[in-house]
Amino acid sequence: MSDSELIPVDLQGAGDKRGSGSVPVKTLSKPERLKRAWKGAGLCIGLAVVCVFLPLIHFVLVPGFLIAAPFVFSWMYSWERVILPCELKCPNCGQMIKISLNKEKWPFREVCVHCRNEMAVLSSASASENERK
């Protein structure tokens, strides 16, 4: 089982408001990725089985979930590194924002539920590369 590492991040809010923090990132091993992908595909197949008992709409939902299962499997298997749930301090209002489980992709954007402003979350490595350009 892979351990998570803390990645330092820079936060860019509205205007010139900036902040910093760190987010935990986990590298998923192949067995972890397979388990996660099978759970997603299994959910699609389970929903297809449940939808068999719904009159009329089962003609659309059952094939739809069965067709979606391999796509969900492929999509979930492609997540090699994930950002684990954490909290960051909003550079706009100073309140803590909950970050949910997400595929590692820099930069990503979050909206503060307190001030409703968007902030960009950049890994410090990618932020320093952008400043050089």
N, C-alpha and C positions, 0 to 999 in steps of 0.2 A: 504494500500500500504506500502510495506516494505521500509525502508530507507537503504542506503548503509553505510558500515563501511569501514574505511581505515585499511588495513592490512599492517604492516611493512614487507618489503621484503629485502632479500640480493641478490645481483647480482654477479654472477661469470662469468668473461670473460675469454679470452684466457690467458693462463699462470696463474699467480697469481693475475691478476687484479681483484679487487673487488669493489663493490659499494653498495649503499643502496638506498631505496626509499620506496614508499608506493603505493598500488593499491587499488582502490575502489572495494569492493565485495558486491553484493546485494543478499539477501535471497529472493527468489521468493515465494509468497504465492501460495496456490493451484489454486485460480482463475487466477492469472497471468500466471502460468504454463499451465493451460488449454487453455487460450486465445492464448498463444504463440504456443502451440502444434497444435491447430486448424488452426492457420494461415499457418503453415508449411504443414499440410495435405491438407488444402484448395488450397494451391499453386500447389501441385501435381495434385489434381483433376482438377483445372483450366487448367493446362498444358495438361492434358489428353483430355479435351474438345477441346482445340485449336488444338491439334494434329489430331483430327478426320478429319480435312480438308486437311491434307497433304497426297497426294497420296502415296501408297505403304508403306512408313515407318510408317503409322499409325497402321499397323498390329503389330508392335513391340512397338512403343512408348506409345500408349494408354494403353495396358495391363501393360506395365512396370510402368507407372506413377500411375495407379490404385493399383498395387501391392505394390508400394513403399509408398503410402500414410499412411497405418497403421504403417509401420516401422518408417517413419519420425515423425509421431505423438508420438510414443513411445519414440524415441530418444530425441525429444525436450521436452517431458514431464519429462524426467529423470533429466533435469538440475534444481537442487534445488537451487544451488548457482552459480552465474555468476560473472566473473571478468568484470567490466565495462571498456569501452574504456578509456585509459589514456596515459600518456607519462612517460617514464623512461629515465634516463641518461645512455647511454652506458658506461660500465666501460672500454672499449677498446679505444674509440676515444673521448668520452665526449659529443657526439651529442645526441639530444633527439630522442627517438624511440617511435613510436606510437604502443600501444598495443591495439588490437581489442577485441571486445566482445568474451568471451570464457568461457567454462565451468570451474569451479574452480577445478583445479587438480594441485597438487604440487608435484614436481617442474614442471615447463613448460619451454620451450625453445623459444627464439626469435632470429631472425637474424637481425643485424643492417644493414639498407639500405645504410649507409654511408661507413662503413669499411668492410661490408660483413662478419663480425665475429659473431659467435654464442655466446649467453650468456644464462646462466641458471638463472631462476628466482625462488627463494626458499622463502617460507614464513619464517619469522624469527623463528617461533616456530619449524618448521620442520628442519631448519638449525641447531638450538641448539641441537635438538635430535640427528642429524647425527654426530655432533662433540663429543657427549658423547659416541658414539659406538666405 
